[in-house]
Amino acid sequence: MAVLHFESDYMEGAAPQIIQRLMNINLEKNPGYGTDVYCESAKEKIRLACKCPEADVHFLVGGTQTNETVIAAILKPWQGVVSLDTGHIALHEAGAVEYTGHKVLTVKGKDGKMDAAVLDAYLSAFEKDSTKNHMVEPGLVYISYPTEYGTLYTKNELKCIHNVCTKHGIPLYMDGARMAYGLAAQKDVKLSDIAKYCDVFYIGGTKCGAFLGEAVVCTKPELLPHFFTQIKQHGALMAKGWLLGIQFDTLFTDNLYFKLGQNAIDMAEYMKAEMKKKGVQFFIDSITNQQFFVMENTKLKVLSKKAVYSEWEKFDDTHTVIRFATSWATTKADVDKLVALM
């Protein structure tokens, strides 16, 4: 049996609909840097889906470049970004934010989520600190949807975090690398809700059915003046911008983005049900495409020869937390094979 791959949600290429459209325009001549008709069409469709006609939309090449570029563009030289200690920018982006000269300021969360009360206390403590002029000032709040642990903010939780940010005069930025999977798993949170409560966010393409690319949506364009130039400065601007535009134009045609996300959630739910039958120990109750399990280290030595997964963290001296990720392209047959190995 071939080795099974569940270590990430961007193992496959792109949705067939995207491949077909790229083939259709392959020999067209289009202007560069996102000034083509496909980028303009995609932007309009995204604004419509977000119910935010005034939003500024930009296409960048990948998640790390997006986070680095947006955060650096919003922050003043003396400011840092507030993130959970488990946040992606704090752990798995090789210090990209710090490389721009801005510190990642971390706070504790629960199940991968930021608590509005904890955030409020942190920001209030800074404002009251008599030595704050010697400290890095919080200038932006970063969250992700879904979180690094596959959990999701409810609409009310987003509203509460938004209210805290408004109270302290700080923008809220959401990392949406896996947004298609979050929206599919949690029906009460819509893209329009995210646009309502976040000042800037991005709609992930790389992990959600596109070859590559992320769509940054700025609901308050004044936060990112000259953003096009800054994208180029950070090496995140594609000369052949239409390659991104046509992908997002396709993803936001006939609800494809949401349909692709639903497949990942359906396969993750099926995996959960079958793992429960097997008596496999769950680490956290995730409703998204990231599923976390506790495995004996001795069993992992056997499993690793037949399936690829992500080692997440140490559980105890004899057990490890591992993650399986489903995607828009995951099949029931592969999930069945994985479950059989357990």
C-alpha positions, 0 to 999 in steps of 0.5 A: 500500500502506498504511503498515506499523506495527512500531514498538511492540507496543501499536498495536492495541486488545485481544484480541476475548475481552476486548472481548466480556467488556467488552461483556457487563458494560457496563451492570452496576453494580460497586463501584470501585477494584478491590473488584469480583468481577472483580478478585478473580477475576483475583487468584485466577487470577494467584496460581494461575498463579504458584503463590504463594497468599500473593501480594498482587496489585494492578492499575495503569493503565500501566507507567511508573506501575507502576514509579514507584509500586512503586519509590517504595513500597519505597525509603527516602528515602535509597535508590536503585534499581540498574538497567542503564544500558540499563534502561527506568527509566534511559532511557525513563521521562522521569525518573519514578523520579527525580521521586519523589526516588529516584536510578537507580543504573546498572551495565553489562550485556551484551546488555541483561542484568544480570550477577550477578557485576557486581551483587555487585561493585557492592553489595559496593563500596558496603558497603565504601566508607568514604564511603557515608554521603554516597552514595545507598544501593542499596535495590532491584534492577530488571530487565526480562523481556524486556530492552530488547534482547529478550533473556531471563534463563535460570532460572539467571541469575534464581536467581543475581541473586536470590541476590546480592540475598538476600546483600545484603538487597535486594529484586528487582523485575522489570518484566514489560511484555512478560512474555507474549512472554518466557514464550512464547519461553523455555519453561523459565522459568515464571511460577512461577519468576519468582514464586520468584526475584522479590520483586515483579514485574508482569505486563504487559497493555498490550503483551500483549493488554489495552487497558491495565493491569498486574498487580503481584504482590508475593510478600512483601506486607510489602514494600508495606504500604499499597500501595493508598493509595500507588497512589492517591497516584501517580495509578495507581488506576482508579475503574472498577477492574473495567475492569482486573480483567475484562481480567486475568480474561480473560487468565488464562482458558484460557491466553489470555495465553500464547496471545497471547504465542505469536502474537507469538513465532511472527511474530517467528521467521518475520520472522527467518527471512525477513530472513536469506534477504534477507541483512539484518544482525542487530544482536542475536540476539533470541528475543522479539518485538523484532527489531533490524537494522542498516540503511544510513541512505540505505535508511532514508529510503526504508523510512520512507515505507512502514513505521514502526519504532523507531530504536534507536541509532547503529551507525556513521556510515552505519548505524542500528540499528532495531527491529521489534516484533511483537505478539499481533495481528501477521499473517503477511501484514503480515510478508510485506509488511515483508520485501518492502520490505527 
